[in-house]
Amino acid sequence: MKTTIAEKLNRTVEDLRGLRDEIRLNAHLGEMQARDAWAKLEQKVADTERQVENAGKQASRELLESARKLRGALKAFRDRVVEVASQSVHPLD
C-alpha cells in the first residue's frame, strides 16, 4: 500500500515530538546559548505542528520537506546537547 503525504507528515511530526521531548530532558544541562537555540527550535516544532494540523488533507510536499529539515536540525541539536551534557557529568570519587 502506498504511503500518503499526510501519513508521512504524521510520522514526521511524531518524530519531531519525540525529539522535542528527548531534548527537553537534556536541555537543562546545556549552556544558556544552547537554551536560546532550543527555544527557537521548540517554537519551530510548534509552528510545524500547527501547519500540519491546518493543512489537513491539503498536506503538501513542501510542508513535508520543511518538517524533515526541522527533524534534521533537532537531531543535530540533540546530539550537541548530549555531547555537552556528557562532558559536564563528573563521576563520584
C-alpha positions in Angstrom: 0.0 0.0 0.0 1.3 3.4 -0.9 2.0 5.8 1.9 0.3 9.2 1.5 2.0 12.5 2.2 -0.4 13.1 5.1 0.8 9.7 6.7 4.4 10.7 6.1 3.7 14.1 7.7 2.1 12.4 10.7 5.1 10.1 11.2 7.5 13.0 10.8 5.5 15.1 13.4 5.7 12.1 15.8 9.4 12.0 15.3 9.6 15.8 16.0 7.6 15.4 19.2 9.9 12.5 20.3 13.0 14.5 19.6 11.5 17.6 21.3 10.7 15.5 24.5 14.2 14.0 24.5 15.9 17.4 24.1 13.7 18.8 27.0 15.2 16.2 29.3 18.8 17.1 28.4 18.5 20.9 27.8 18.9 21.8 31.4 22.5 20.5 31.3 23.4 22.9 28.4 24.6 26.4 28.5 22.4 29.5 28.1 23.4 29.7 24.4 22.0 26.2 23.9 18.8 27.2 25.8 18.3 30.1 23.4 18.8 27.9 20.4 16.5 25.3 21.9 13.7 27.9 22.4 13.9 28.8 18.7 13.8 25.2 17.6 10.9 24.4 20.0 8.9 27.2 18.5 9.6 25.8 15.0 8.2 22.5 16.2 5.1 24.1 17.5 4.7 26.1 14.3 5.1 23.0 12.1 2.6 21.1 14.2 0.1 23.9 13.6 0.8 24.0 9.9 0.3 20.2 9.6 -3.0 20.4 11.6 -4.2 23.3 9.5 -3.1 21.6 6.2 -5.3 18.6 6.8 -6.0 16.9 3.5 -4.1 19.6 1.7 -0.8 18.4 3.0 1.9 19.4 0.7 5.3 18.0 -0.3 6.8 21.4 0.7 5.5 21.1 4.2 6.8 17.5 4.4 10.2 18.7 3.3 10.2 21.6 5.8 9.3 19.1 8.6 12.1 16.8 7.5 14.6 19.6 7.6 13.4 20.6 11.1 13.8 17.0 12.2 17.4 17.1 11.0 18.1 20.3 12.9 16.5 18.8 16.0 18.7 15.6 15.7 21.8 17.7 15.3 20.9 19.9 18.3 20.1 16.8 20.4 23.5 15.3 19.5 25.2 18.6 20.5 23.3 18.8 23.8 24.0 15.2 24.7 27.7 15.7 23.9 27.9 18.8 26.1 25.9 17.1 28.9 28.2 14.0 28.8 31.2 16.3 29.2 29.5 18.1 32.2 28.9 14.9 34.1 31.6 14.2 36.7 31.7 10.7 38.3 31.7 10.4 42.1 35.1 9.7 43.5 
